[in-house]
Amino acid sequence: MCLREKRIIQALEDKKVDYIAIMWRPTPEHGRVHFGVDYAHDIVSWVKTHYERKILIGSDPLKHPKFGVAIYKRKVSVSPL
């Protein structure tokens, strides 16, 4: 995991972000085109572990290079009694 991804994940954990939206769009400014496929694997893995996809509009942005938006909601942690 690269330092940039670690910082992003840490910020998401620290702020306890309730929702995350991932959308497909070409991102050549990052040197790779497809978020979660060509780069940011650790971020996507972390999101899938800590969040549940609630809404999908269009194509799955993590699988298809077509327009799509996936909205994820943070999973509720249940503390043991």
C-alpha positions in Angstrom: 0.0 0.0 0.0 1.4 3.4 -1.0 1.6 6.3 1.5 -1.1 8.2 -0.4 -3.6 5.4 0.0 -2.7 5.0 3.7 -3.4 8.7 4.3 -6.7 8.5 2.5 -7.8 5.5 4.4 -6.7 7.0 7.7 -8.7 10.2 6.9 -11.8 8.2 6.2 -11.4 6.3 9.5 -10.7 9.4 11.5 -13.7 11.3 10.1 -16.0 8.3 10.3 -17.4 9.2 6.9 -21.0 7.9 6.6 -21.3 7.6 2.9 -18.8 7.2 0.0 -19.7 7.6 -3.7 -17.5 6.0 -6.3 -18.1 6.9 -9.9 -16.4 5.9 -13.1 -14.6 8.5 -15.1 -11.3 8.3 -16.9 -8.5 9.6 -14.6 -5.4 9.9 -16.7 -4.2 12.7 -14.4 -3.4 9.9 -11.9 -1.3 8.0 -14.4 -3.9 5.3 -14.7 -7.4 5.3 -16.1 -9.7 3.2 -13.9 -10.0 3.8 -10.1 -10.1 0.5 -8.2 -8.9 -1.5 -11.2 -5.7 0.2 -12.4 -4.9 1.9 -9.1 -6.3 2.4 -5.5 -6.8 -1.3 -4.9 -6.2 -0.9 -1.1 -8.7 1.9 -0.9 -11.4 -0.1 -2.7 -10.7 -3.2 -0.5 -11.0 -1.1 2.6 -14.3 0.5 1.4 -15.7 -2.9 0.6 -14.8 -4.2 4.1 -16.1 -1.2 6.1 -19.0 -0.1 3.9 -22.0 -1.7 2.2 -23.1 -0.7 -1.2 -26.6 0.7 -1.0 -27.3 2.3 -4.4 -26.0 1.6 -7.9 -26.8 3.9 -10.7 -25.8 2.8 -14.2 -22.9 0.4 -14.5 -20.7 -0.8 -11.6 -17.9 1.8 -11.6 -15.4 -0.8 -10.3 -16.1 -3.2 -13.1 -17.1 -1.4 -16.3 -15.7 1.5 -18.1 -19.2 3.0 -18.6 -20.9 5.6 -16.6 -21.9 4.5 -13.2 -22.1 5.6 -9.5 -22.0 3.3 -6.5 -23.0 4.7 -3.1 -21.7 3.0 0.0 -22.9 3.4 3.6 -20.6 2.7 6.5 -21.4 -0.5 8.3 -22.6 -0.2 11.9 -20.2 -1.8 14.3 -21.8 -3.8 17.1 -19.7 -3.8 20.3 -19.7 -7.0 22.3 -21.5 -6.8 25.6 
